[in-house]
Amino acid sequence: MTFLDNYGLTEELLIILAIDIAIAVLLLTLMRYLQGWTVKVNSRHELAENDNFAFGISTAGAVMALGIVLTGAITGEAAESYLVEAIGMTAYGLFGLVLIKLGRFLHDKIALNNLDKNALIIKGNVSVAIVDAVAAIATAIIIRSVLLWAEDLTIYTFIAIFSAFAISQLMLVLLTRARENRYAKRNQGASMQEALAQGHTALAIRHSGYMLAMAFSFNAASHFIIFNPEAYIANLIGWLIFSVVMLVSLSLLITLIKKLVLANINLCEEVEQQHNIGLAAVEVAISVSIAIILAALMA
């Protein structure tokens, strides 16, 4: 019995692992450089010479997002041949990369429509960079859930992934608008986007928690919606209805639980007016924890 046999490994499995890792490294490297190319700056210059923390955070979010998507492509049984494995990994990876970049563009133009996100990040705005990075990660979590839901390498799979992606971007916009309205009501009509542009880090952290919670709760849809490769409209409507229900339910549940866990603390005053980053981090922990627990209960 060989060393590989002792650990349940085979030469074929090791080659497949090597193929997947090699493609993943290439795609992650490409994502790093794309971050600079898309905003017309030198990524090495921004990261290592300008020490632009905001650009680093944004880049970190994009790279992590792609890594999350790639785990969805890797998970599951190995392909029937090395070539099919390489094609599948590359196709899913590139598609995920394109969707992450597209999602960033849509989030910039629609969700945060009153900001020039790229310009603010290049200027070093950490608050905007945090929201930008987490929006990419939230999108990636949703794409990964759809990859696991529709395991196959066909045109129908890519249609399903794009449909869920479109729904996820709609949910991010709805969530942002809801949070903006709530912020305006509690702050004499002030703009949440303007606060982020001015460097309100605590607000950015809190909003990031809501985006992550939405993404994790989105995963539960795969347990209730049966994948039908040719039922484009049914899949789209199913994800849309479930996402809206989960977004509303999760928002109400998080609000209630925060009142209980953080009783006797004025969150509006502490986070929105005093910029209490520590308390905002606790809010993120509560939001994400509730979403994960809810998704686990529905699995």
Buried (B, 14 or more C-beta within 10 A) or exposed (E): EEEEEEEEEEEEEEEBBEBBEEBBEEBBEBBBEBBBEEBEBEBEEBBEEBEBBBBBBBBBBBBBBBBBBBEBBBEEEBBEEBEEBBBBBBBBBEBBBEBBBBBBBBBBEBBBEEBEBBEBBBEBBBBBBBBBBBBBBBBBBBBBBBBBBBEBBEEBBBBBBBBBBBBBBBBBBBBBEBBBEBBEEBBEEBBBBEBBBEBBBBBBBBBBBBBBBBBBBBBBBBEEBEBEBEBEEEBBBBBBEBBBEBBEEBBEBBEEBBEEBBEEBEBBEBBBEEBBBEBBBBBBEBBBBBBBEBBEEBE
